[in-house]
Amino acid sequence: MSSDPLDTVAPSGDAVFDYDRRHLLTYAELLDAEKDDIAWQDGALEILGIDPVIDAARAKICWDSHLARARWITGAGLRAAIAAFGEQARTASHRRP
């Protein structure tokens, strides 16, 4: 689980956001959980840090939207993500002393 708090709903659309960069590990964990047929309730608790018993609606919405975003980032959005993350890396490397 990322140390950066998750929004209930992940970004959507064709733009890549800093939020996406900050949550790449979360996206990867969600995709792994899906591949391993982990129940969304277990994934919501372990990956997203949301208890599906206490807050079922938020847990499900968060799970679904972040998993959809993870699929987009690794599918149709991959080119945009590589360009965006590559630009951030180039900018950051120029700031180092």
N, C-alpha and C positions, 0 to 999 in steps of 0.2 A: 504494500500500500504506500502511495506517495505521501510525503510529509506535507505537501501542499494540499490544502482542503479542496475537496471536490465540489463542483457545482452540482446541483441535483440533475440538471440537464446539460449534457455535453454540447460544445459548439456544433453547428451544422453548416451546410453550404460548402462552396468550393474554395473558400479561403482557409489558409492555415494560420492558426493563432499561437501566441506564446503559451496559452493554456495547453495546447496540444503538445508542444515541446516539453512542458513541465510534467505532463502525464503520459509520456511514451511508455514508461515502465508499466503503468497501470493498464494501458491499452494492450501491451504484450501479455500481461498476466491474464487479462480477460480472454484474449484469443487462445491462449494455452488452456484455460479452463473450459472454453467451448470445445476445443479439440478433444479434451479429455472427458467430455460429457459430465462435467461438474454441474450439479444443480445450481440454478441461479441464486437460490437462497444461501447456499454455502459460499458461493463466490461473492455475493454481496457482503456477507459478514467478513470473510477473510481478506478479500481484495479491496473492497470499497469502504470497509469499516462501518457499514450500516447494518444494524440488526433488523432482519426481515420480520421478526416477531413483534418488535416494538414499533417499527415504522415500515410496514409492508409496502404501502403505496410508494413512498419515496425510494425505498430499496429497489423496487422493480423498475421504476422510471429511470433511476440512475443507472442501473444495470443495463437496461435496454438501450438507452441513449449513448452511453459510453462504449458499449460493444458495437453499436452501429458506427460510431465514430472511428473506432479501432479498425473495423472492416474497411471504412472509406480510406483511412490513412494508408493502409497496406494494399489497397486496390486502386480505385480510380484517382485517389488523391496522392498517390505515391510520388509522382513527378513534382507536384506542388510542394509536398512536404520536404522532399530532398532539396529543392531550390530554397525554400524558406529556412530550413535548418542549416543548410550550407552557408547561406548568407549570414545568418547569426553567428556561425562559427568563424567565418572570415572576419566579421566585424569585431568579435571578441578577441581574436588573435592579434588584431592591430592595436588593441588597447593595452596589451601586456607590455610592461617595461622592458 
